[in-house]
């Protein structure tokens, strides 16, 4: 089958990454890549101007809500469903939708594919995805969705036939999550309804006693926007240590508490995922911190020295390659 050029757009809350891949059934080759700060689509377009025109475009969509739980062509009512998901990931979904519209204007008719970061977790068992809330609340889509699914898919892809029965993936970057994988399928994960939950992260608090939020609303007068700013942008490593950069924190002894809290958060999450799997044959670290911060990996390993984890490895997170493969698979005949 003739290879197709697939443009991958990964619109984050603070930057836009883009890459052109040549994709066929048996290969996925990166041709060019770049990044611009913010969500400046015009700057990205200028940077991509010397490249050949794409034949397919794949987008990373952090949250598809209850309406879009799998990777899909962007057609029919998909955009309306993605619009409805903006409230669940307001930092990530709006810039992704802007990128979709930008491509439609610049390249009308080109097939576009939504690659959903929650898709890998869509079939978790009910015990893992159900919140202890009344049925009427849960019926509105209030469930554990899980995130970093494209990163997890890339780890499964890299392991191939060598994937063990009980795998734990620790994706540690600006956002962090730990996922339990049994025979290649997600069975539990730390993030929940939104990317705000789970582990302590660079600027996100992760899981909190809900009473903290009630207190801040009643005693401090914080509304939803102020709470979101506090919990997502001013907490985590930044809130405790004064910096979201692990390298800066390591250079300042008085910031040690932030690192110790982060390490403990990761180790406890891995132990929880071991409970879901009945142990672990392999633990994979990935993401910016997971791949490049050996001191954090060592500290987590020391806290889990009792656990009998079969093997620990470091693998790169290949989200963009996964997006390129999914986009090709869904749109190759268009």
Secondary structure as GFF3:
##gff-version 3
##sequence-region A 1 334
A	DSSP	beta_strand	4	11	.	.	.	ID=ss1
A	DSSP	beta_strand	15	24	.	.	.	ID=ss2
A	DSSP	beta_strand	27	37	.	.	.	ID=ss3
A	DSSP	alpha_helix	41	48	.	.	.	ID=ss4
A	DSSP	beta_strand	56	61	.	.	.	ID=ss5
A	DSSP	beta_strand	72	73	.	.	.	ID=ss6
A	DSSP	alpha_helix	78	84	.	.	.	ID=ss7
A	DSSP	three_ten_helix	85	88	.	.	.	ID=ss8
A	DSSP	alpha_helix	93	106	.	.	.	ID=ss9
A	DSSP	beta_strand	111	116	.	.	.	ID=ss10
A	DSSP	three_ten_helix	119	121	.	.	.	ID=ss11
A	DSSP	alpha_helix	126	129	.	.	.	ID=ss12
A	DSSP	alpha_helix	135	138	.	.	.	ID=ss13
A	DSSP	alpha_helix	149	159	.	.	.	ID=ss14
A	DSSP	three_ten_helix	160	162	.	.	.	ID=ss15
A	DSSP	beta_strand	166	172	.	.	.	ID=ss16
A	DSSP	beta_strand	176	182	.	.	.	ID=ss17
A	DSSP	beta_strand	185	189	.	.	.	ID=ss18
A	DSSP	alpha_helix	210	219	.	.	.	ID=ss19
A	DSSP	alpha_helix	224	233	.	.	.	ID=ss20
A	DSSP	alpha_helix	236	241	.	.	.	ID=ss21
A	DSSP	alpha_helix	246	250	.	.	.	ID=ss22
A	DSSP	three_ten_helix	253	255	.	.	.	ID=ss23
A	DSSP	alpha_helix	256	277	.	.	.	ID=ss24
A	DSSP	beta_strand	282	286	.	.	.	ID=ss25
A	DSSP	alpha_helix	287	292	.	.	.	ID=ss26
A	DSSP	alpha_helix	294	303	.	.	.	ID=ss27
A	DSSP	beta_strand	312	314	.	.	.	ID=ss28
A	DSSP	alpha_helix	319	331	.	.	.	ID=ss29
###
